[in-house]
Amino acid sequence: MQHDIRFQPVNEDNFEDIMDLELHPEQEGNLASNAYSVAQMAYYDNFIGYGIYLGEEPIGFIMHAVLPELADPQELAIYRFMVDKRHQGQGIGTQALRQLIERLPSDFPRAERITICYHSDKPDLRAFYQKLGFVEVGFDPDSFGEDGSGPGDNVAEIRLR
């Protein structure tokens, strides 16, 4: 089923609606809050965030970044992706992320890959990203605890060329 999904840049008119979106309690802690992400976008020019809208209703949030330290080849990283708990399980997240993946190469023609990180102890996230074409390429060395403990984050990518 196709949904009427569109992306709206996060700005002064909608940032509060985006910050009010919620996850299920068991999902909290899997990613930074939307409020933190909105703050990052205010301070880092390379962070770009969009509200995910179903018609006129904000139902999710996605933020990606152009990683400036990798100017050539250019890497795009999806830093945040969430769908409000009231709209999960309807295929909206799959459709929204697929639309973004299709859009990014035209917005950033030099990009060679899109990366995403997710907790390695979440097999449901692994399956979700794999069905969209992401392939695991390793672990994020910065995702382990200071003492080297913790499950760490998988890094997966889609090669664009």
trRosetta pair geometry for C-beta under 8 A, 3 or more apart (Angstrom, degrees):
i j d omega theta_ij theta_ji phi_ij phi_ji
1 90 7.9 -64 75 172 126 81
1 91 6.2 131 58 58 87 149
2 95 6.9 135 -137 -127 57 144
3 54 5.9 -48 169 -127 121 100
3 90 7.4 76 -66 129 139 112
3 91 7.1 163 -19 94 117 94
3 92 5.5 -9 23 -106 165 81
3 95 5.7 150 35 69 102 161
4 54 6.3 95 74 -163 78 58
4 55 5.3 55 92 -65 127 65
5 52 6.3 -16 -160 -173 105 92
5 53 6.9 144 -154 77 52 52
5 54 6.1 -27 -94 -94 66 63
5 92 6.6 148 -83 -154 128 82
5 95 5.6 148 7 116 151 116
5 96 5.3 -129 -179 -85 151 81
5 99 6.4 -169 99 -3 122 157
6 52 8.0 154 79 -158 35 49
6 53 5.1 -23 64 64 81 105
7 50 4.0 -5 -168 177 105 144
7 51 7.2 146 -158 72 53 48
7 52 6.4 -29 -101 -102 67 56
7 53 7.3 169 -96 16 16 89
7 62 7.5 -60 -122 48 115 117
7 96 7.9 121 -72 -155 92 94
7 99 7.5 -174 -31 116 111 125
7 100 7.2 101 -68 -86 143 91
7 103 7.8 -122 11 41 146 173
8 14 6.3 52 117 26 128 170
8 50 6.2 134 61 -163 35 81
8 51 4.6 -19 63 58 96 101
8 53 5.5 49 -8 -22 114 127
8 58 7.6 -88 46 -96 127 95
9 48 7.7 -63 -127 -171 95 85
9 49 7.3 97 -158 86 59 58
9 50 5.9 -54 -96 -104 37 72
9 51 7.8 16 95 14 9 81
10 14 6.2 -120 -136 85 55 100
10 15 5.4 78 -179 -94 97 79
10 18 5.5 -28 -118 -14 113 166
10 38 6.3 -128 157 -113 146 89
10 41 6.4 84 77 83 128 171
10 49 4.3 -9 11 100 129 108
10 50 6.5 -147 -25 -102 81 17
10 51 5.8 118 -80 -33 76 85
10 61 7.5 37 -70 -138 127 102
11 14 6.1 59 51 30 69 88
11 15 6.7 -129 86 -40 20 94
12 15 6.5 -28 -116 2 24 114
14 17 5.0 -53 -165 40 71 116
14 18 6.0 72 138 -24 87 100
14 51 5.5 -81 140 -23 139 151
14 58 6.4 146 -171 -67 116 142
15 18 5.5 -55 -150 38 37 113
15 19 6.2 36 153 -20 69 105
15 38 5.2 103 -159 -140 113 140
16 19 5.6 -53 -145 38 34 110
16 20 6.4 35 154 -23 64 107
17 20 5.7 -58 -150 33 31 113
17 21 7.6 50 150 -40 59 87
17 51 6.9 29 96 -121 109 147
17 58 4.6 116 139 30 119 149
18 21 6.1 -32 -166 -3 39 113
18 34 5.3 -153 143 172 84 136
18 38 6.6 136 93 -71 124 121
18 49 7.6 94 -178 147 161 127
18 51 5.0 -118 -85 -92 109 102
18 58 6.0 -104 -78 179 61 149
18 61 5.2 96 -161 -91 103 122
19 33 7.7 42 -147 154 78 102
19 34 4.9 -169 -111 101 46 110
19 35 4.7 63 -137 -76 112 78
19 38 6.1 -49 -71 -9 104 146
21 34 5.9 83 51 -26 101 158
21 58 6.7 -105 -65 130 115 105
21 59 7.4 114 -120 -170 123 22
21 60 6.7 129 -154 -107 158 26
21 61 6.0 -179 45 -17 152 111
21 82 6.7 142 122 109 129 117
21 84 4.4 -109 -155 -84 95 98
22 84 5.9 55 48 -147 58 82
22 85 5.2 -43 102 5 88 112
22 86 8.0 64 61 -13 98 88
23 27 3.9 -117 167 88 123 120
23 28 5.4 160 78 -66 122 66
23 30 7.5 -160 -173 38 164 111
23 82 6.1 -77 -75 -157 104 128
23 84 7.8 -120 -74 -137 41 36
23 85 5.7 113 -163 -58 22 100
24 27 4.7 86 58 4 79 108
24 28 7.7 -132 93 -22 43 79
24 85 4.8 131 -56 -120 67 122
24 88 7.4 -68 -27 24 111 155
25 28 5.8 -39 -157 6 39 115
27 30 5.3 -56 -175 11 65 130
27 85 7.6 -179 32 -89 137 101
30 118 8.0 4 -177 -151 102 80
30 119 6.3 -98 -139 -8 82 128
30 122 7.1 66 -130 -73 120 157
30 125 7.9 177 -165 -67 131 143
31 80 5.7 125 171 -129 134 79
31 81 7.6 -153 -96 46 169 52
31 82 6.4 -153 64 -59 143 114
32 36 4.3 -95 167 80 114 138
32 37 5.9 138 100 -52 111 85
32 80 6.6 -79 58 -93 91 117
33 36 4.7 102 59 4 82 99
33 37 7.0 -144 100 -3 47 86
34 37 5.3 -53 -147 39 38 115
34 38 6.3 44 153 -23 69 101
34 61 5.2 112 -116 23 116 171
34 80 7.4 136 -101 168 62 150
34 82 7.1 -108 -65 50 102 138
35 38 5.8 -50 -148 33 31 112
35 39 6.6 32 151 -17 62 104
36 39 5.6 -55 -154 36 33 113
36 40 6.5 37 148 -22 66 102
37 40 5.5 -48 -149 32 36 114
37 41 6.6 37 152 -20 65 102
37 47 7.7 -161 -169 172 74 135
37 49 6.1 121 148 -97 111 144
37 61 6.9 131 82 148 153 136
37 63 5.1 -164 -169 -18 125 157
37 79 7.3 156 -125 110 108 115
37 80 4.9 -30 -103 -17 146 164
38 41 5.7 -52 -152 33 33 113
38 42 6.8 37 149 -24 62 103
38 49 7.0 -106 -95 60 57 167
39 42 5.6 -53 -155 29 36 114
39 43 6.7 9 157 -2 66 111
40 43 6.2 -76 -151 47 31 96
40 44 5.5 -20 174 23 75 117
40 47 5.1 -14 130 72 100 179
40 63 7.5 87 80 170 124 156
40 79 7.9 -108 109 125 158 156
41 44 6.8 -69 -113 57 23 79
41 47 4.7 -124 -97 105 62 113
41 48 7.2 100 -127 -103 109 17
41 49 5.0 -75 -76 2 147 119
41 63 6.8 -119 -65 -133 112 127
44 47 4.5 67 88 -2 108 110
44 65 7.4 -14 128 -123 129 122
46 65 5.0 61 130 -163 93 90
46 66 4.8 -114 -158 58 100 78
46 67 7.2 110 160 -89 145 22
46 68 5.6 -119 -76 -36 153 102
47 63 5.9 7 -175 179 95 114
47 64 7.8 171 -150 92 53 29
47 65 4.9 -29 -96 -93 60 99
47 79 6.9 -39 -131 26 101 152
48 63 6.7 164 83 -154 41 65
48 64 5.7 -18 62 65 93 74
48 65 7.0 158 15 -91 75 42
48 66 7.7 47 -6 -12 115 87
49 61 6.6 -4 -170 -172 108 96
49 62 7.0 169 -148 91 63 43
49 63 4.0 -22 -96 -99 88 93
49 80 7.4 3 -115 59 105 122
50 61 7.3 164 86 -152 48 52
50 62 5.4 -8 58 61 93 88
50 63 7.5 173 19 -82 60 49
50 100 7.8 -178 47 -102 142 117
51 58 4.6 -54 -175 -128 127 110
51 60 7.3 133 -172 80 54 49
51 61 6.0 -34 -113 -99 51 70
52 58 7.2 100 68 -158 48 64
52 59 5.8 -70 100 70 91 75
52 60 3.4 -11 51 69 127 100
52 61 6.4 -125 4 -56 91 21
52 62 6.1 71 -48 -8 108 100
52 83 6.9 -56 73 -104 145 78
52 92 7.5 122 144 159 133 107
52 96 4.8 7 -138 -137 138 146
53 56 6.6 -26 -174 -147 123 14
53 57 6.3 145 -156 72 76 39
53 58 5.6 -48 -96 -94 76 49
53 59 6.6 114 -131 14 26 85
54 57 5.2 -23 64 66 83 98
54 59 4.7 24 -2 -4 108 142
54 87 6.8 -170 -18 -133 146 146
54 92 6.7 -46 -76 -131 122 134
58 61 7.9 31 179 -64 108 80
58 84 7.9 100 123 -31 71 133
59 83 6.3 7 141 -156 87 80
59 84 5.1 -108 -165 22 58 114
59 86 7.6 -106 -140 76 94 92
59 87 4.4 30 -172 0 121 168
59 92 6.5 -54 119 163 136 155
60 81 7.7 9 174 -173 116 61
60 82 5.8 -170 -152 99 82 54
60 83 4.1 -33 -94 -106 121 58
60 84 6.1 -126 -72 -10 59 74
60 87 7.0 -107 -47 79 97 135
60 92 7.0 172 -26 132 138 117
60 93 6.9 160 -110 -96 157 76
60 96 6.1 4 76 -150 151 179
61 80 6.3 -20 118 126 101 118
61 81 7.6 -168 94 -135 60 28
61 82 5.4 8 52 54 87 92
62 78 6.9 -41 -169 -151 99 104
62 80 6.4 177 -147 95 34 73
62 81 4.9 19 -114 -108 86 73
62 82 7.8 -177 -74 25 57 53
62 96 6.9 -177 -35 147 137 117
62 97 7.4 164 -105 -94 143 70
62 100 6.0 -103 133 -78 162 158
63 78 7.6 123 84 -163 47 58
63 79 5.0 -46 99 65 97 102
63 80 4.1 35 34 41 103 104
63 81 7.8 -140 29 -59 59 54
64 76 5.6 16 170 177 127 98
64 77 6.3 164 -160 84 75 43
64 78 4.9 -42 -99 -101 92 54
64 79 6.3 156 -115 8 30 82
64 100 7.5 158 -32 175 136 129
64 104 7.2 -57 108 -106 173 127
64 114 7.8 -42 -140 -146 136 102
65 76 7.2 163 80 -157 41 57
65 77 5.1 -15 58 60 90 95
65 79 5.6 49 -8 -29 107 124
66 74 6.5 -25 -155 -170 98 108
66 75 7.7 136 -157 81 51 50
66 76 6.1 -33 -98 -103 59 71
66 108 6.6 -179 -97 -118 115 143
66 111 8.0 -109 -120 -87 92 107
67 70 4.7 30 100 29 110 106
67 74 7.7 156 54 -166 77 59
67 75 4.7 -9 35 74 123 100
67 76 7.5 -165 -2 -95 85 20
67 77 5.7 66 -47 -9 110 115
68 71 6.6 12 -171 -70 52 83
70 73 6.6 -15 163 80 102 56
70 74 6.4 133 114 -128 89 31
70 75 4.6 20 89 11 146 107
71 74 6.5 -16 -171 -86 29 78
72 110 7.2 -64 -107 172 76 128
73 110 7.4 -171 -156 155 62 86
73 111 7.7 77 168 -160 90 32
73 112 3.8 -22 180 9 134 140
73 113 7.2 68 127 7 130 92
74 108 6.3 -138 123 167 141 116
74 110 4.5 81 8 109 134 98
74 111 4.7 -81 95 -95 107 52
74 112 6.3 132 55 4 60 80
75 111 7.0 99 -115 -145 16 84
75 112 7.0 -43 -81 56 60 84
75 113 5.6 -15 -122 69 81 92
75 114 7.8 147 -168 -102 65 25
75 115 6.1 7 -178 -1 113 114
76 104 5.6 -180 103 -175 173 137
76 108 5.9 138 -65 65 127 159
76 111 5.0 -2 -19 -135 110 138
76 113 7.3 -164 36 99 73 47
76 114 4.8 -26 78 -110 103 73
76 115 7.3 166 87 21 49 68
77 114 7.5 157 -93 -164 26 56
77 115 4.9 -24 -110 68 77 95
77 116 7.1 148 -163 -83 64 42
77 117 7.9 10 -166 -10 109 94
78 81 5.8 14 164 -40 120 117
78 97 7.9 37 -135 -138 162 101
78 100 7.6 93 -102 123 124 142
78 114 6.5 41 -24 175 99 102
78 115 7.2 -157 21 91 73 45
78 116 4.4 -12 57 -95 109 97
81 93 7.4 99 158 -155 107 102
81 97 6.3 39 -153 -90 144 111
81 116 7.6 -13 -1 -138 134 129
83 87 5.3 -109 167 89 105 101
83 88 5.3 137 96 -82 114 75
83 92 5.6 132 -137 93 145 112
83 93 4.4 -105 -24 -72 139 101
83 96 7.2 155 -81 25 111 146
84 87 5.1 62 67 21 87 103
84 88 7.4 -141 92 -32 40 83
85 88 5.8 -36 -145 1 37 118
87 90 6.0 -73 -177 26 63 129
87 92 5.3 -25 155 36 108 158
88 92 7.6 -107 -105 46 30 109
88 93 6.9 16 -124 -24 70 125
91 94 5.2 -54 -160 42 62 116
91 95 5.8 60 145 -21 83 105
92 95 5.9 -60 -147 41 29 108
92 96 6.0 28 157 -20 67 110
93 96 5.8 -54 -140 37 28 110
93 97 6.2 21 163 -12 65 108
93 128 7.7 -18 117 -165 126 131
94 97 6.3 -61 -146 40 24 103
94 98 6.1 24 156 -19 62 112
94 128 7.5 -127 -87 -159 88 90
94 131 7.4 -34 -129 101 117 121
94 132 6.9 -161 -146 -76 75 107
95 98 5.7 -58 -145 38 28 113
95 99 6.3 31 156 -21 65 106
96 99 5.8 -55 -151 34 29 112
96 100 6.5 27 153 -17 64 105
97 100 5.6 -51 -148 36 35 111
97 101 6.3 38 153 -21 67 104
97 132 5.8 -39 114 -122 121 157
98 101 5.7 -53 -147 36 31 112
98 102 6.4 29 154 -16 64 107
98 132 6.1 -139 -80 -134 78 103
99 102 5.8 -58 -150 39 30 110
99 103 6.2 26 154 -19 65 113
100 103 5.6 -61 -144 39 31 111
100 104 6.2 41 161 -37 68 102
101 104 6.3 -41 -142 16 26 114
101 114 6.3 -149 -125 50 83 166
101 132 6.6 161 -25 171 158 113
101 133 7.2 133 178 51 159 126
101 158 6.4 32 -148 52 121 167
102 105 7.6 -62 -177 24 30 100
103 106 6.2 -72 -167 42 46 103
103 107 6.0 35 148 -16 82 114
104 107 5.5 -64 -142 44 36 109
104 108 5.8 -21 175 31 75 106
104 111 6.4 -46 145 59 101 164
104 114 6.1 87 88 -84 160 129
104 160 8.0 -112 100 -90 105 141
105 108 6.7 -77 -128 66 23 70
105 109 6.6 59 172 -109 64 46
105 111 6.1 -128 -110 63 59 114
105 160 5.3 166 -95 -153 116 134
106 109 6.9 14 -140 -74 27 82
108 111 4.1 59 115 -27 111 118
111 114 7.0 39 163 -62 132 75
111 160 5.6 56 111 30 88 158
112 159 6.9 -23 160 -153 74 71
112 160 5.6 -161 -164 51 25 98
112 161 5.4 -78 -133 44 74 98
113 157 4.7 -1 -178 -173 122 123
113 158 6.5 160 -156 78 69 47
113 159 5.3 -33 -99 -107 92 50
113 160 6.0 -156 -80 3 33 88
114 157 6.5 152 77 -155 46 68
114 158 4.7 0 52 50 98 99
114 160 6.8 84 -15 -46 86 108
115 137 7.9 -74 -122 36 105 130
115 155 5.9 -11 -167 -171 116 96
115 156 6.9 152 -153 81 64 41
115 157 4.6 -31 -96 -95 74 88
116 129 6.1 -151 80 -131 137 138
116 134 6.1 -55 40 -119 115 150
116 155 7.6 157 80 -152 37 52
116 156 5.6 -20 62 63 85 90
116 157 7.6 163 18 -86 65 42
117 140 5.1 9 -123 -34 137 140
117 143 6.7 -170 -180 -72 138 142
117 153 4.2 37 178 153 110 132
117 154 6.7 163 -151 80 60 47
117 155 5.4 -27 -96 -96 82 65
117 156 7.7 159 -92 18 32 71
118 122 6.0 -96 155 64 106 124
118 125 4.2 -158 171 142 147 138
118 126 6.9 -166 88 -66 133 58
118 129 6.5 -168 -3 -21 145 144
118 153 6.2 151 71 -156 17 90
118 154 5.7 -17 62 54 74 95
118 156 7.4 -8 17 8 103 114
119 122 4.5 78 78 -4 99 113
119 125 6.7 93 50 37 76 152
119 151 6.0 57 -173 90 87 129
119 153 6.0 -56 -91 -106 36 72
119 154 7.7 26 112 10 12 85
120 139 7.1 -21 -60 -112 136 102
120 151 4.7 -156 60 156 97 102
120 152 5.4 21 0 80 130 77
120 153 6.4 -175 -29 -128 84 18
120 154 4.8 119 -89 -38 81 91
121 151 4.2 -77 -26 -131 109 168
122 125 4.0 38 116 12 118 115
122 126 6.8 156 98 -16 67 82
123 126 5.2 -49 -149 34 43 118
123 127 6.3 42 155 -18 70 103
124 127 5.8 -53 -148 37 32 110
124 128 6.3 37 151 -23 64 106
125 128 5.5 -52 -146 34 34 115
125 129 6.3 23 161 -10 67 106
126 129 6.4 -64 -149 42 25 101
126 130 6.1 25 156 -20 64 113
126 136 7.4 -8 -141 -60 101 123
126 154 6.7 48 -97 42 97 162
126 156 8.0 147 -133 -53 66 144
127 130 5.7 -56 -141 38 29 113
127 131 6.4 30 160 -22 64 104
128 131 6.3 -60 -156 30 25 107
128 132 7.1 13 151 -8 60 109
129 132 5.7 -63 -156 40 39 109
129 134 4.0 -34 159 46 98 139
129 156 5.4 116 136 74 138 157
130 133 7.7 121 -174 -14 33 7
130 134 6.0 -88 -84 66 37 79
130 135 7.5 75 -121 -90 76 44
130 156 7.6 -106 -73 -148 65 153
132 158 7.7 -73 124 -68 88 132
133 158 5.1 54 114 -112 106 115
134 156 3.8 65 162 139 114 125
134 157 6.4 132 -149 54 79 10
134 158 5.6 -71 -93 -51 59 85
135 156 6.0 163 74 -158 24 87
135 157 6.3 -36 58 62 77 65
135 158 7.4 118 10 -89 81 46
135 159 7.9 -17 31 -10 123 92
136 154 5.4 -51 -128 -176 111 120
136 155 7.1 108 -153 79 64 48
136 156 4.8 -49 -87 -94 49 88
137 155 5.5 -57 63 101 88 96
137 156 6.5 137 4 -120 81 32
137 157 5.3 6 -11 10 135 109
138 154 7.7 160 99 -155 27 59
138 155 5.2 -4 70 49 72 111
139 143 6.9 -124 174 47 88 120
139 144 8.0 41 155 -43 128 102
139 152 4.9 7 -161 152 125 136
139 153 6.6 128 -159 75 71 49
139 154 6.3 -58 -102 -106 61 40
139 155 6.4 148 -133 1 9 93
140 143 4.1 76 85 -16 107 117
140 152 6.7 175 56 -177 72 88
140 153 4.3 -3 30 71 118 107
140 154 7.7 36 -6 94 87 6
140 155 5.3 121 -55 -55 80 105
141 144 7.0 -42 -170 11 43 105
143 150 7.4 -133 136 109 73 127
143 152 4.8 100 94 -153 109 59
143 153 3.6 -135 -133 9 170 100
144 148 5.3 10 143 -147 137 37
144 149 6.7 144 -177 62 95 22
144 150 5.1 165 -147 59 59 106
144 152 4.9 -17 -72 -87 83 92
145 148 6.6 -40 70 37 77 16
145 149 4.6 -14 43 61 127 75
145 150 4.3 129 -20 -15 95 121
